[in-house]
Amino acid sequence: PRFAMRATSRLKVQLSWGTSQTICQTENISAHGMLIKTDHTYPIGTQMSFELTMSGDNNPVRGFAVVVRHTMEKRERVTGVAVRFSSFDGDDKKRFETLLAKIVK
């Protein structure tokens, strides 16, 4: 399930023409990925590193994600991309799951 959550996310994207870094906001999040509000149109399959700052923890969750689709503005009312988490740094996956469980309650 997805949960509406506005959180700051820092993205570092490696593209064929160079590296892009941006700060953006999530629209929703799940255990498997997040919808990111951004004006950048990253191609599907783009890999990126992320730092996600969630309420209840001052240390950002870090990892890697892959763009799986672009938003449909009429349906989601936001411009952005959906990403699937591919890996997390260190014990950040466990910490992320714990923080997400607190949101669900």
Jmol script that loads the backbone (N, CA, C; Angstrom):
load data "model"
ATOM      1  N   PRO A   1       0.824  -1.204   0.000  1.00  0.00           N
ATOM      2  CA  PRO A   1       0.000   0.000   0.000  1.00  0.00           C
ATOM      3  C   PRO A   1       0.861   1.258   0.000  1.00  0.00           C
ATOM      4  N   ARG A   2       0.331   2.300  -0.591  1.00  0.00           N
ATOM      5  CA  ARG A   2       1.018   3.593  -0.624  1.00  0.00           C
ATOM      6  C   ARG A   2       0.438   4.489   0.460  1.00  0.00           C
ATOM      7  N   PHE A   3       1.288   5.347   0.986  1.00  0.00           N
ATOM      8  CA  PHE A   3       0.872   6.281   2.014  1.00  0.00           C
ATOM      9  C   PHE A   3       1.251   7.678   1.587  1.00  0.00           C
ATOM     10  N   ALA A   4       0.303   8.599   1.697  1.00  0.00           N
ATOM     11  CA  ALA A   4       0.611   9.991   1.386  1.00  0.00           C
ATOM     12  C   ALA A   4       1.658  10.461   2.379  1.00  0.00           C
ATOM     13  N   MET A   5       2.742  10.967   1.865  1.00  0.00           N
ATOM     14  CA  MET A   5       3.798  11.453   2.745  1.00  0.00           C
ATOM     15  C   MET A   5       4.619  12.490   2.004  1.00  0.00           C
ATOM     16  N   ARG A   6       4.723  13.652   2.584  1.00  0.00           N
ATOM     17  CA  ARG A   6       5.548  14.707   2.027  1.00  0.00           C
ATOM     18  C   ARG A   6       6.861  14.703   2.804  1.00  0.00           C
ATOM     19  N   ALA A   7       7.927  14.348   2.118  1.00  0.00           N
ATOM     20  CA  ALA A   7       9.239  14.295   2.751  1.00  0.00           C
ATOM     21  C   ALA A   7      10.265  14.828   1.771  1.00  0.00           C
ATOM     22  N   THR A   8      11.317  15.386   2.290  1.00  0.00           N
ATOM     23  CA  THR A   8      12.393  15.898   1.456  1.00  0.00           C
ATOM     24  C   THR A   8      13.261  14.751   0.979  1.00  0.00           C
ATOM     25  N   SER A   9      13.575  14.772  -0.298  1.00  0.00           N
ATOM     26  CA  SER A   9      14.443  13.751  -0.879  1.00  0.00           C
ATOM     27  C   SER A   9      15.502  14.434  -1.729  1.00  0.00           C
ATOM     28  N   ARG A  10      16.723  14.020  -1.548  1.00  0.00           N
ATOM     29  CA  ARG A  10      17.827  14.522  -2.363  1.00  0.00           C
ATOM     30  C   ARG A  10      18.191  13.423  -3.346  1.00  0.00           C
ATOM     31  N   LEU A  11      18.210  13.756  -4.622  1.00  0.00           N
ATOM     32  CA  LEU A  11      18.506  12.781  -5.659  1.00  0.00           C
ATOM     33  C   LEU A  11      19.825  13.107  -6.336  1.00  0.00           C
ATOM     34  N   LYS A  12      20.576  12.081  -6.635  1.00  0.00           N
ATOM     35  CA  LYS A  12      21.779  12.209  -7.446  1.00  0.00           C
ATOM     36  C   LYS A  12      21.607  11.235  -8.603  1.00  0.00           C
ATOM     37  N   VAL A  13      21.509  11.795  -9.798  1.00  0.00           N
ATOM     38  CA  VAL A  13      21.182  10.998 -10.976  1.00  0.00           C
ATOM     39  C   VAL A  13      22.347  11.019 -11.948  1.00  0.00           C
ATOM     40  N   GLN A  14      22.771   9.838 -12.383  1.00  0.00           N
ATOM     41  CA  GLN A  14      23.839   9.725 -13.386  1.00  0.00           C
ATOM     42  C   GLN A  14      23.184   9.512 -14.743  1.00  0.00           C
ATOM     43  N   LEU A  15      23.318  10.492 -15.617  1.00  0.00           N
ATOM     44  CA  LEU A  15      22.768  10.414 -16.963  1.00  0.00           C
ATOM     45  C   LEU A  15      23.903  10.357 -17.969  1.00  0.00           C
ATOM     46  N   SER A  16      23.590  10.037 -19.199  1.00  0.00           N
ATOM     47  CA  SER A  16      24.646   9.899 -20.213  1.00  0.00           C
ATOM     48  C   SER A  16      25.417  11.200 -20.412  1.00  0.00           C
ATOM     49  N   TRP A  17      24.783  12.329 -20.164  1.00  0.00           N
ATOM     50  CA  TRP A  17      25.450  13.614 -20.372  1.00  0.00           C
ATOM     51  C   TRP A  17      26.013  14.207 -19.088  1.00  0.00           C
ATOM     52  N   GLY A  18      25.923  13.486 -17.977  1.00  0.00           N
ATOM     53  CA  GLY A  18      26.522  13.968 -16.738  1.00  0.00           C
ATOM     54  C   GLY A  18      25.670  13.640 -15.529  1.00  0.00           C
ATOM     55  N   THR A  19      26.118  14.132 -14.386  1.00  0.00           N
ATOM     56  CA  THR A  19      25.441  13.887 -13.124  1.00  0.00           C
ATOM     57  C   THR A  19      24.566  15.076 -12.764  1.00  0.00           C
ATOM     58  N   SER A  20      23.374  14.785 -12.303  1.00  0.00           N
ATOM     59  CA  SER A  20      22.428  15.810 -11.885  1.00  0.00           C
ATOM     60  C   SER A  20      22.104  15.596 -10.416  1.00  0.00           C
ATOM     61  N   GLN A  21      22.065  16.685  -9.649  1.00  0.00           N
ATOM     62  CA  GLN A  21      21.660  16.597  -8.254  1.00  0.00           C
ATOM     63  C   GLN A  21      20.504  17.552  -8.037  1.00  0.00           C
ATOM     64  N   THR A  22      19.502  17.104  -7.309  1.00  0.00           N
ATOM     65  CA  THR A  22      18.338  17.938  -7.058  1.00  0.00           C
ATOM     66  C   THR A  22      17.712  17.586  -5.719  1.00  0.00           C
ATOM     67  N   ILE A  23      17.029  18.541  -5.151  1.00  0.00           N
ATOM     68  CA  ILE A  23      16.253  18.311  -3.930  1.00  0.00           C
ATOM     69  C   ILE A  23      14.791  18.404  -4.335  1.00  0.00           C
ATOM     70  N   CYS A  24      13.993  17.435  -3.921  1.00  0.00           N
ATOM     71  CA  CYS A  24      12.587  17.412  -4.295  1.00  0.00           C
ATOM     72  C   CYS A  24      11.763  16.906  -3.115  1.00  0.00           C
ATOM     73  N   GLN A  25      10.491  16.645  -3.381  1.00  0.00           N
ATOM     74  CA  GLN A  25       9.569  16.219  -2.341  1.00  0.00           C
ATOM     75  C   GLN A  25       8.821  14.970  -2.790  1.00  0.00           C
ATOM     76  N   THR A  26       8.584  14.068  -1.855  1.00  0.00           N
ATOM     77  CA  THR A  26       7.778  12.892  -2.178  1.00  0.00           C
ATOM     78  C   THR A  26       6.302  13.261  -2.096  1.00  0.00           C
ATOM     79  N   GLU A  27       5.489  12.571  -2.872  1.00  0.00           N
ATOM     80  CA  GLU A  27       4.035  12.698  -2.795  1.00  0.00           C
ATOM     81  C   GLU A  27       3.456  11.524  -2.022  1.00  0.00           C
ATOM     82  N   ASN A  28       3.981  10.338  -2.300  1.00  0.00           N
ATOM     83  CA  ASN A  28       3.586   9.165  -1.533  1.00  0.00           C
ATOM     84  C   ASN A  28       4.749   8.187  -1.509  1.00  0.00           C
ATOM     85  N   ILE A  29       4.612   7.211  -0.630  1.00  0.00           N
ATOM     86  CA  ILE A  29       5.715   6.281  -0.411  1.00  0.00           C
ATOM     87  C   ILE A  29       5.144   4.920  -0.037  1.00  0.00           C
ATOM     88  N   SER A  30       5.884   3.877  -0.376  1.00  0.00           N
ATOM     89  CA  SER A  30       5.508   2.517   0.021  1.00  0.00           C
ATOM     90  C   SER A  30       6.788   1.786   0.393  1.00  0.00           C
ATOM     91  N   ALA A  31       6.651   0.543   0.778  1.00  0.00           N
ATOM     92  CA  ALA A  31       7.825  -0.250   1.134  1.00  0.00           C
ATOM     93  C   ALA A  31       8.717  -0.495  -0.073  1.00  0.00           C
ATOM     94  N   HIS A  32       8.157  -0.363  -1.276  1.00  0.00           N
ATOM     95  CA  HIS A  32       8.905  -0.695  -2.484  1.00  0.00           C
ATOM     96  C   HIS A  32       9.375   0.496  -3.306  1.00  0.00           C
ATOM     97  N   GLY A  33       8.835   1.689  -3.030  1.00  0.00           N
ATOM     98  CA  GLY A  33       9.230   2.845  -3.822  1.00  0.00           C
ATOM     99  C   GLY A  33       8.530   4.111  -3.385  1.00  0.00           C
ATOM    100  N   MET A  34       8.680   5.159  -4.202  1.00  0.00           N
ATOM    101  CA  MET A  34       8.065   6.440  -3.869  1.00  0.00           C
ATOM    102  C   MET A  34       7.732   7.210  -5.142  1.00  0.00           C
ATOM    103  N   LEU A  35       6.762   8.099  -5.019  1.00  0.00           N
ATOM    104  CA  LEU A  35       6.399   9.015  -6.087  1.00  0.00           C
ATOM    105  C   LEU A  35       7.032  10.347  -5.748  1.00  0.00           C
ATOM    106  N   ILE A  36       7.861  10.843  -6.652  1.00  0.00           N
ATOM    107  CA  ILE A  36       8.629  12.057  -6.404  1.00  0.00           C
ATOM    108  C   ILE A  36       8.102  13.179  -7.275  1.00  0.00           C
ATOM    109  N   LYS A  37       7.803  14.304  -6.644  1.00  0.00           N
ATOM    110  CA  LYS A  37       7.367  15.496  -7.368  1.00  0.00           C
ATOM    111  C   LYS A  37       8.605  16.197  -7.921  1.00  0.00           C
ATOM    112  N   THR A  38       8.688  16.279  -9.253  1.00  0.00           N
ATOM    113  CA  THR A  38       9.828  16.936  -9.891  1.00  0.00           C
ATOM    114  C   THR A  38       9.456  17.357 -11.307  1.00  0.00           C
ATOM    115  N   ASP A  39      10.055  18.432 -11.764  1.00  0.00           N
ATOM    116  CA  ASP A  39       9.857  18.890 -13.138  1.00  0.00           C
ATOM    117  C   ASP A  39      10.827  18.209 -14.093  1.00  0.00           C
ATOM    118  N   HIS A  40      11.805  17.482 -13.561  1.00  0.00           N
ATOM    119  CA  HIS A  40      12.775  16.775 -14.400  1.00  0.00           C
ATOM    120  C   HIS A  40      12.125  15.515 -14.967  1.00  0.00           C
ATOM    121  N   THR A  41      12.320  15.280 -16.240  1.00  0.00           N
ATOM    122  CA  THR A  41      11.757  14.083 -16.874  1.00  0.00           C
ATOM    123  C   THR A  41      12.866  13.066 -17.095  1.00  0.00           C
ATOM    124  N   TYR A  42      13.140  12.290 -16.074  1.00  0.00           N
ATOM    125  CA  TYR A  42      14.160  11.260 -16.177  1.00  0.00           C
ATOM    126  C   TYR A  42      13.614  10.082 -16.975  1.00  0.00           C
ATOM    127  N   PRO A  43      14.403   9.534 -17.878  1.00  0.00           N
ATOM    128  CA  PRO A  43      13.931   8.379 -18.659  1.00  0.00           C
ATOM    129  C   PRO A  43      13.650   7.164 -17.765  1.00  0.00           C
ATOM    130  N   ILE A  44      12.675   6.360 -18.163  1.00  0.00           N
ATOM    131  CA  ILE A  44      12.398   5.119 -17.447  1.00  0.00           C
ATOM    132  C   ILE A  44      13.654   4.259 -17.493  1.00  0.00           C
ATOM    133  N   GLY A  45      13.995   3.666 -16.357  1.00  0.00           N
ATOM    134  CA  GLY A  45      15.211   2.873 -16.247  1.00  0.00           C
ATOM    135  C   GLY A  45      16.379   3.652 -15.658  1.00  0.00           C
ATOM    136  N   THR A  46      16.227   4.973 -15.502  1.00  0.00           N
ATOM    137  CA  THR A  46      17.291   5.791 -14.923  1.00  0.00           C
ATOM    138  C   THR A  46      17.547   5.360 -13.484  1.00  0.00           C
ATOM    139  N   GLN A  47      18.814   5.147 -13.148  1.00  0.00           N
ATOM    140  CA  GLN A  47      19.185   4.798 -11.788  1.00  0.00           C
ATOM    141  C   GLN A  47      19.620   6.057 -11.059  1.00  0.00           C
ATOM    142  N   MET A  48      19.281   6.114  -9.795  1.00  0.00           N
ATOM    143  CA  MET A  48      19.642   7.288  -8.993  1.00  0.00           C
ATOM    144  C   MET A  48      19.914   6.883  -7.563  1.00  0.00           C
ATOM    145  N   SER A  49      20.761   7.648  -6.923  1.00  0.00           N
ATOM    146  CA  SER A  49      20.916   7.479  -5.484  1.00  0.00           C
ATOM    147  C   SER A  49      19.960   8.470  -4.822  1.00  0.00           C
ATOM    148  N   PHE A  50      19.511   8.151  -3.627  1.00  0.00           N
ATOM    149  CA  PHE A  50      18.585   9.037  -2.925  1.00  0.00           C
ATOM    150  C   PHE A  50      18.950   9.144  -1.456  1.00  0.00           C
ATOM    151  N   GLU A  51      18.573  10.260  -0.871  1.00  0.00           N
ATOM    152  CA  GLU A  51      18.604  10.484   0.566  1.00  0.00           C
ATOM    153  C   GLU A  51      17.217  10.964   0.926  1.00  0.00           C
ATOM    154  N   LEU A  52      16.537  10.225   1.762  1.00  0.00           N
ATOM    155  CA  LEU A  52      15.156  10.516   2.121  1.00  0.00           C
ATOM    156  C   LEU A  52      15.091  10.862   3.604  1.00  0.00           C
ATOM    157  N   THR A  53      14.651  12.074   3.897  1.00  0.00           N
ATOM    158  CA  THR A  53      14.527  12.513   5.287  1.00  0.00           C
ATOM    159  C   THR A  53      13.086  12.311   5.723  1.00  0.00           C
ATOM    160  N   MET A  54      12.898  11.422   6.690  1.00  0.00           N
ATOM    161  CA  MET A  54      11.552  11.087   7.168  1.00  0.00           C
ATOM    162  C   MET A  54      11.351  11.651   8.571  1.00  0.00           C
ATOM    163  N   SER A  55      10.093  11.995   8.881  1.00  0.00           N
ATOM    164  CA  SER A  55       9.813  12.519  10.214  1.00  0.00           C
ATOM    165  C   SER A  55      10.111  11.438  11.247  1.00  0.00           C
ATOM    166  N   GLY A  56      10.615  11.875  12.375  1.00  0.00           N
ATOM    167  CA  GLY A  56      10.944  10.934  13.436  1.00  0.00           C
ATOM    168  C   GLY A  56      12.389  10.489  13.418  1.00  0.00           C
ATOM    169  N   ASP A  57      13.156  10.938  12.410  1.00  0.00           N
ATOM    170  CA  ASP A  57      14.564  10.552  12.318  1.00  0.00           C
ATOM    171  C   ASP A  57      15.331  11.658  11.601  1.00  0.00           C
ATOM    172  N   ASN A  58      16.363  12.161  12.241  1.00  0.00           N
ATOM    173  CA  ASN A  58      17.151  13.236  11.644  1.00  0.00           C
ATOM    174  C   ASN A  58      18.149  12.741  10.605  1.00  0.00           C
ATOM    175  N   ASN A  59      18.463  11.449  10.632  1.00  0.00           N
ATOM    176  CA  ASN A  59      19.407  10.889   9.667  1.00  0.00           C
ATOM    177  C   ASN A  59      18.655  10.426   8.431  1.00  0.00           C
ATOM    178  N   PRO A  60      19.060  10.882   7.245  1.00  0.00           N
ATOM    179  CA  PRO A  60      18.354  10.452   6.037  1.00  0.00           C
ATOM    180  C   PRO A  60      18.580   8.971   5.742  1.00  0.00           C
ATOM    181  N   VAL A  61      17.551   8.348   5.172  1.00  0.00           N
ATOM    182  CA  VAL A  61      17.651   6.988   4.667  1.00  0.00           C
ATOM    183  C   VAL A  61      18.309   7.092   3.298  1.00  0.00           C
ATOM    184  N   ARG A  62      19.335   6.289   3.063  1.00  0.00           N
ATOM    185  CA  ARG A  62      20.077   6.368   1.803  1.00  0.00           C
ATOM    186  C   ARG A  62      19.978   5.052   1.043  1.00  0.00           C
ATOM    187  N   GLY A  63      19.997   5.191  -0.284  1.00  0.00           N
ATOM    188  CA  GLY A  63      19.971   4.002  -1.110  1.00  0.00           C
ATOM    189  C   GLY A  63      19.948   4.342  -2.582  1.00  0.00           C
ATOM    190  N   PHE A  64      19.504   3.373  -3.367  1.00  0.00           N
ATOM    191  CA  PHE A  64      19.427   3.532  -4.818  1.00  0.00           C
ATOM    192  C   PHE A  64      18.031   3.153  -5.286  1.00  0.00           C
ATOM    193  N   ALA A  65      17.591   3.799  -6.367  1.00  0.00           N
ATOM    194  CA  ALA A  65      16.262   3.546  -6.924  1.00  0.00           C
ATOM    195  C   ALA A  65      16.329   3.636  -8.441  1.00  0.00           C
ATOM    196  N   VAL A  66      15.288   3.114  -9.081  1.00  0.00           N
ATOM    197  CA  VAL A  66      15.197   3.113 -10.539  1.00  0.00           C
ATOM    198  C   VAL A  66      13.857   3.726 -10.936  1.00  0.00           C
ATOM    199  N   VAL A  67      13.860   4.623 -11.922  1.00  0.00           N
ATOM    200  CA  VAL A  67      12.624   5.225 -12.423  1.00  0.00           C
ATOM    201  C   VAL A  67      11.831   4.138 -13.154  1.00  0.00           C
ATOM    202  N   VAL A  68      10.568   3.931 -12.736  1.00  0.00           N
ATOM    203  CA  VAL A  68       9.728   2.903 -13.357  1.00  0.00           C
ATOM    204  C   VAL A  68       8.579   3.483 -14.177  1.00  0.00           C
ATOM    205  N   ARG A  69       8.218   4.737 -13.913  1.00  0.00           N
ATOM    206  CA  ARG A  69       7.175   5.371 -14.715  1.00  0.00           C
ATOM    207  C   ARG A  69       7.139   6.871 -14.457  1.00  0.00           C
ATOM    208  N   HIS A  70       6.474   7.579 -15.378  1.00  0.00           N
ATOM    209  CA  HIS A  70       6.222   9.010 -15.225  1.00  0.00           C
ATOM    210  C   HIS A  70       4.792   9.185 -14.727  1.00  0.00           C
ATOM    211  N   THR A  71       4.539  10.264 -14.018  1.00  0.00           N
ATOM    212  CA  THR A  71       3.193  10.481 -13.494  1.00  0.00           C
ATOM    213  C   THR A  71       2.211  10.782 -14.620  1.00  0.00           C
ATOM    214  N   MET A  72       0.954  10.528 -14.327  1.00  0.00           N
ATOM    215  CA  MET A  72      -0.139  10.891 -15.213  1.00  0.00           C
ATOM    216  C   MET A  72      -0.845  12.053 -14.526  1.00  0.00           C
ATOM    217  N   GLU A  73      -0.579  13.275 -15.000  1.00  0.00           N
ATOM    218  CA  GLU A  73      -1.028  14.475 -14.292  1.00  0.00           C
ATOM    219  C   GLU A  73      -2.520  14.510 -13.999  1.00  0.00           C
ATOM    220  N   LYS A  74      -3.352  14.014 -14.902  1.00  0.00           N
ATOM    221  CA  LYS A  74      -4.796  14.035 -14.658  1.00  0.00           C
ATOM    222  C   LYS A  74      -5.173  13.127 -13.490  1.00  0.00           C
ATOM    223  N   ARG A  75      -4.456  12.017 -13.333  1.00  0.00           N
ATOM    224  CA  ARG A  75      -4.762  11.072 -12.266  1.00  0.00           C
ATOM    225  C   ARG A  75      -4.099  11.473 -10.949  1.00  0.00           C
ATOM    226  N   GLU A  76      -2.844  11.861 -11.010  1.00  0.00           N
ATOM    227  CA  GLU A  76      -2.100  12.113  -9.771  1.00  0.00           C
ATOM    228  C   GLU A  76      -1.986  13.585  -9.408  1.00  0.00           C
ATOM    229  N   ARG A  77      -2.330  14.455 -10.337  1.00  0.00           N
ATOM    230  CA  ARG A  77      -2.311  15.910 -10.107  1.00  0.00           C
ATOM    231  C   ARG A  77      -0.946  16.425  -9.680  1.00  0.00           C
ATOM    232  N   VAL A  78       0.083  15.777 -10.180  1.00  0.00           N
ATOM    233  CA  VAL A  78       1.449  16.190  -9.870  1.00  0.00           C
ATOM    234  C   VAL A  78       2.347  15.760 -11.020  1.00  0.00           C
ATOM    235  N   THR A  79       3.381  16.536 -11.268  1.00  0.00           N
ATOM    236  CA  THR A  79       4.379  16.167 -12.266  1.00  0.00           C
ATOM    237  C   THR A  79       5.536  15.500 -11.539  1.00  0.00           C
ATOM    238  N   GLY A  80       5.936  14.318 -12.018  1.00  0.00           N
ATOM    239  CA  GLY A  80       7.034  13.643 -11.351  1.00  0.00           C
ATOM    240  C   GLY A  80       7.285  12.256 -11.897  1.00  0.00           C
ATOM    241  N   VAL A  81       7.997  11.480 -11.097  1.00  0.00           N
ATOM    242  CA  VAL A  81       8.349  10.116 -11.472  1.00  0.00           C
ATOM    243  C   VAL A  81       8.126   9.173 -10.293  1.00  0.00           C
ATOM    244  N   ALA A  82       7.817   7.931 -10.639  1.00  0.00           N
ATOM    245  CA  ALA A  82       7.724   6.871  -9.636  1.00  0.00           C
ATOM    246  C   ALA A  82       9.026   6.084  -9.709  1.00  0.00           C
ATOM    247  N   VAL A  83       9.612   5.820  -8.551  1.00  0.00           N
ATOM    248  CA  VAL A  83      10.846   5.048  -8.504  1.00  0.00           C
ATOM    249  C   VAL A  83      10.643   3.824  -7.628  1.00  0.00           C
ATOM    250  N   ARG A  84      11.350   2.756  -7.974  1.00  0.00           N
ATOM    251  CA  ARG A  84      11.355   1.513  -7.201  1.00  0.00           C
ATOM    252  C   ARG A  84      12.697   1.435  -6.491  1.00  0.00           C
ATOM    253  N   PHE A  85      12.674   1.169  -5.204  1.00  0.00           N
ATOM    254  CA  PHE A  85      13.920   1.016  -4.460  1.00  0.00           C
ATOM    255  C   PHE A  85      14.654  -0.220  -4.966  1.00  0.00           C
ATOM    256  N   SER A  86      15.945  -0.083  -5.224  1.00  0.00           N
ATOM    257  CA  SER A  86      16.730  -1.242  -5.653  1.00  0.00           C
ATOM    258  C   SER A  86      17.688  -1.708  -4.564  1.00  0.00           C
ATOM    259  N   SER A  87      18.138  -0.797  -3.710  1.00  0.00           N
ATOM    260  CA  SER A  87      18.998  -1.178  -2.581  1.00  0.00           C
ATOM    261  C   SER A  87      19.063  -0.028  -1.586  1.00  0.00           C
ATOM    262  N   PHE A  88      19.506  -0.366  -0.383  1.00  0.00           N
ATOM    263  CA  PHE A  88      19.676   0.618   0.683  1.00  0.00           C
ATOM    264  C   PHE A  88      21.101   0.521   1.209  1.00  0.00           C
ATOM    265  N   ASP A  89      21.592   1.619   1.745  1.00  0.00           N
ATOM    266  CA  ASP A  89      22.918   1.627   2.362  1.00  0.00           C
ATOM    267  C   ASP A  89      22.840   1.003   3.753  1.00  0.00           C
ATOM    268  N   GLY A  90      23.839   0.197   4.085  1.00  0.00           N
ATOM    269  CA  GLY A  90      23.964  -0.375   5.427  1.00  0.00           C
ATOM    270  C   GLY A  90      22.675  -0.941   5.975  1.00  0.00           C
ATOM    271  N   ASP A  91      22.289  -0.467   7.194  1.00  0.00           N
ATOM    272  CA  ASP A  91      21.054  -0.942   7.830  1.00  0.00           C
ATOM    273  C   ASP A  91      19.872  -0.012   7.557  1.00  0.00           C
ATOM    274  N   ASP A  92      19.991   0.843   6.521  1.00  0.00           N
ATOM    275  CA  ASP A  92      18.934   1.819   6.239  1.00  0.00           C
ATOM    276  C   ASP A  92      17.616   1.176   5.829  1.00  0.00           C
ATOM    277  N   LYS A  93      17.632  -0.008   5.229  1.00  0.00           N
ATOM    278  CA  LYS A  93      16.378  -0.661   4.863  1.00  0.00           C
ATOM    279  C   LYS A  93      15.568  -0.989   6.110  1.00  0.00           C
ATOM    280  N   LYS A  94      16.210  -1.533   7.106  1.00  0.00           N
ATOM    281  CA  LYS A  94      15.516  -1.879   8.357  1.00  0.00           C
ATOM    282  C   LYS A  94      15.002  -0.609   9.040  1.00  0.00           C
ATOM    283  N   ARG A  95      15.822   0.427   9.050  1.00  0.00           N
ATOM    284  CA  ARG A  95      15.410   1.700   9.656  1.00  0.00           C
ATOM    285  C   ARG A  95      14.231   2.303   8.891  1.00  0.00           C
ATOM    286  N   PHE A  96      14.283   2.239   7.552  1.00  0.00           N
ATOM    287  CA  PHE A  96      13.198   2.729   6.713  1.00  0.00           C
ATOM    288  C   PHE A  96      11.898   1.981   7.012  1.00  0.00           C
ATOM    289  N   GLU A  97      11.965   0.669   7.090  1.00  0.00           N
ATOM    290  CA  GLU A  97      10.773  -0.138   7.368  1.00  0.00           C
ATOM    291  C   GLU A  97      10.191   0.199   8.739  1.00  0.00           C
ATOM    292  N   THR A  98      11.052   0.453   9.720  1.00  0.00           N
ATOM    293  CA  THR A  98      10.587   0.832  11.054  1.00  0.00           C
ATOM    294  C   THR A  98       9.889   2.187  11.023  1.00  0.00           C
ATOM    295  N   LEU A  99      10.485   3.152  10.320  1.00  0.00           N
ATOM    296  CA  LEU A  99       9.871   4.488  10.209  1.00  0.00           C
ATOM    297  C   LEU A  99       8.558   4.420   9.447  1.00  0.00           C
ATOM    298  N   LEU A 100       8.505   3.629   8.398  1.00  0.00           N
ATOM    299  CA  LEU A 100       7.280   3.483   7.609  1.00  0.00           C
ATOM    300  C   LEU A 100       6.178   2.839   8.447  1.00  0.00           C
ATOM    301  N   ALA A 101       6.527   1.866   9.257  1.00  0.00           N
ATOM    302  CA  ALA A 101       5.533   1.205  10.127  1.00  0.00           C
ATOM    303  C   ALA A 101       4.918   2.205  11.104  1.00  0.00           C
ATOM    304  N   LYS A 102       5.687   3.187  11.557  1.00  0.00           N
ATOM    305  CA  LYS A 102       5.155   4.213  12.472  1.00  0.00           C
ATOM    306  C   LYS A 102       4.137   5.098  11.764  1.00  0.00           C
ATOM    307  N   ILE A 103       4.325   5.331  10.465  1.00  0.00           N
ATOM    308  CA  ILE A 103       3.395   6.155   9.698  1.00  0.00           C
ATOM    309  C   ILE A 103       2.061   5.439   9.529  1.00  0.00           C
ATOM    310  N   VAL A 104       2.133   4.126   9.351  1.00  0.00           N
ATOM    311  CA  VAL A 104       0.939   3.311   9.112  1.00  0.00           C
ATOM    312  C   VAL A 104       0.019   3.319  10.332  1.00  0.00           C
ATOM    313  N   LYS A 105       0.593   3.346  11.514  1.00  0.00           N
ATOM    314  CA  LYS A 105      -0.198   3.252  12.757  1.00  0.00           C
ATOM    315  C   LYS A 105      -1.048   4.468  12.989  1.00  0.00           C
TER     316      LYS A 105
END
end "model"
wireframe off; spacefill off
backbone 0.3
color backbone group
